Amino acid sequence: MSIVALTSDTLVASPGAGQIEYNGQFYGTDSNASRAQMQRLVLATSQASTSGTSIDFTGIPSWVKRITVMLSGVSTNGSSTLTLQLGDSGGIETSGYAGGCLQNGTQTAWASSAMLLNRTGAAVQVNTTQAILTLLGSNQWVLSSTVYSNESGSIYMGVSSGAKTLSDTLDRVRVTTTNGTDTFDAGSINILYEG
Amino acid sequence: MATTIDGSNSVTINSGSVLGITSGTAQASTSGTSIDFTSIPSWVKRITVMISGVSSNGTSNFQVQIGAGSVDATSYTSVTSAGAGAYTSSTGFLLTGVISAALSRNGHCVLTLVGSNVWVASSVIANSDTTYTTSIGAGTKTLSGTLDRVRITTVNGTDTFDAGSINILYE
């Protein structure tokens, strides 16, 4: 591939061997990671949510400004609600979350320990969710999400929104349950990230 | 001008566009009756307004206004559902349906360009309370020119912000 350095519309210089730059947003060694940023929208590796009590996505780059967390046909063996937690190099953070979830006409406030993706749970419930996280600034992340819950044919639509400020740069997200002990038994989960 | 970085890899940058998502400067919504973001580039097709922990000293609902050269406060088609109620506004994209001075709000309003200066909005805004439900909004507005600014304010325009922070992403 030919490599050039750009600022706005103008070619300004030839970069060093193996380097690439664009308008201050993109700089460094030409690599799969840097090309991923240029592609803007990166799909992580889908994980089957068929076992375990949590699904983690780690190694999220520091330049990311939007993360879309996708749950498809996800269920657990219990009635605990589905939650999303964020983390940094210090690990997953379990406090300081604030928001609310409205599902089937009833409002529930988030616990401070996590972002709430659905309002009620059931072992027979199958959930499909798109949750969008954006970086407001200073490690402050804002979430809005929609959820479709199918509980043996009964359909519950829901929305959730809130915010969380991390102590450092986000590098991981976790999908789990409020009690942390219910086990995933169906579905798949993945994230898209972009910057 | 369109600049192709590498034709074989099909990476093209259009007319001054910045590659990737650009973040505005976060503003503390701790005073004033409105928060403005100006000088939004003409090539922008999507704007995400983010509010975190935002509250005001009154009960007037929050809304987003857009503008071309100045903020436009007329001719919005906007509705918000909050629990069982539906609320409308013609002066902005309504973010909330019911509100309390004691509660803070969090969430997104996403604006996208349909074309010919027509913008549509969707929003999900929540608080950490069970009485005041999460609000879901949608709307459309046609500007007289190219969008260059976004304002977050209240419907009455006089309630004062007293907590939180607001920023935008554009792309």
Contacts between the chains, C-beta under 8 A, distances in Angstrom:
chain1	res1	chain2	res2	distance
A	1	B	6	5.1
A	1	B	8	6.8
A	1	B	9	6.1
A	2	B	6	5.6
A	3	B	6	7.9
A	4	B	5	6.1
A	6	B	3	6.4
A	6	B	5	7.1
A	6	B	13	7.3
A	8	B	16	5.9
A	9	B	1	5.0
A	9	B	3	5.7
A	9	B	13	7.6
A	9	B	15	7.7
A	9	B	16	5.7
A	11	B	3	7.6
A	22	B	5	7.5
A	22	B	13	7.6
A	22	B	19	5.2
A	23	B	18	5.8
A	23	B	19	6.7
A	25	B	18	6.7
A	25	B	19	6.0
A	25	B	20	5.3
A	26	B	19	6.4
A	26	B	20	7.4
A	37	B	20	7.2
A	38	B	5	7.9
A	38	B	11	6.2
A	38	B	19	6.7
A	40	B	19	7.2
A	40	B	20	5.6
A	40	B	21	7.7
A	63	B	20	7.9
A	65	B	20	7.9
A	65	B	21	4.6
A	65	B	23	6.1
A	65	B	169	5.9
A	66	B	21	6.2
A	66	B	48	7.6
A	66	B	169	7.0
A	98	B	53	7.0
A	98	B	104	7.5
A	98	B	106	6.4
A	98	B	128	4.7
A	99	B	106	5.3
A	99	B	107	7.9
A	99	B	126	5.1
A	99	B	127	7.8
A	99	B	128	6.1
A	100	B	126	3.7
A	100	B	127	5.5
A	100	B	128	5.8
A	100	B	129	6.8
A	100	B	130	7.7
A	100	B	133	7.4
A	100	B	134	5.1
A	101	B	126	7.3
A	101	B	134	6.9
A	102	B	83	7.2
A	102	B	126	7.2
A	102	B	133	5.1
A	102	B	134	3.7
A	102	B	136	7.8
A	105	B	83	6.5
A	105	B	84	6.8
A	107	B	83	6.9
A	107	B	129	7.6
A	107	B	130	5.0
A	107	B	131	7.7
A	107	B	132	7.6
A	107	B	133	4.2
A	107	B	134	6.3
A	108	B	130	6.5
A	109	B	127	7.8
A	109	B	128	4.7
A	109	B	129	5.9
A	109	B	130	5.6
A	110	B	128	6.3
A	132	B	108	6.9
A	134	B	48	5.6
A	134	B	50	5.5
A	134	B	108	6.6
A	134	B	169	5.9
A	135	B	23	6.9
A	135	B	169	7.7
A	136	B	26	5.8
A	136	B	50	4.4
A	136	B	52	5.4
A	136	B	165	6.2
A	136	B	166	7.7
A	136	B	167	4.6
A	137	B	23	6.7
A	137	B	25	7.6
A	137	B	26	3.4
A	137	B	165	7.2
A	137	B	167	5.3
A	138	B	26	6.6
A	140	B	26	7.5
A	140	B	52	5.6
A	140	B	165	6.7
A	142	B	50	4.4
A	142	B	51	7.2
A	142	B	52	5.4
A	142	B	106	6.1
A	142	B	107	6.6
A	142	B	108	6.1
A	143	B	106	7.8
A	143	B	107	7.9
A	144	B	107	5.1
A	144	B	108	4.3
A	144	B	123	7.9
A	144	B	124	3.9
A	145	B	124	7.5
A	146	B	124	7.6
A	159	B	124	5.0
A	159	B	126	7.7
A	159	B	134	5.5
A	159	B	136	5.6
A	160	B	124	7.6
A	160	B	126	6.7
A	160	B	134	7.1
A	161	B	106	5.6
A	161	B	107	3.6
A	161	B	108	7.1
A	161	B	124	4.6
A	161	B	125	5.9
A	161	B	126	3.7
A	161	B	134	6.0
A	162	B	106	4.6
A	162	B	107	7.4
A	162	B	126	5.8
A	162	B	128	7.2
A	163	B	52	4.0
A	163	B	53	6.4
A	163	B	106	4.2
A	165	B	52	7.9
A	194	B	20	7.2
A	194	B	21	6.3
A	195	B	20	5.4
A	195	B	21	5.9
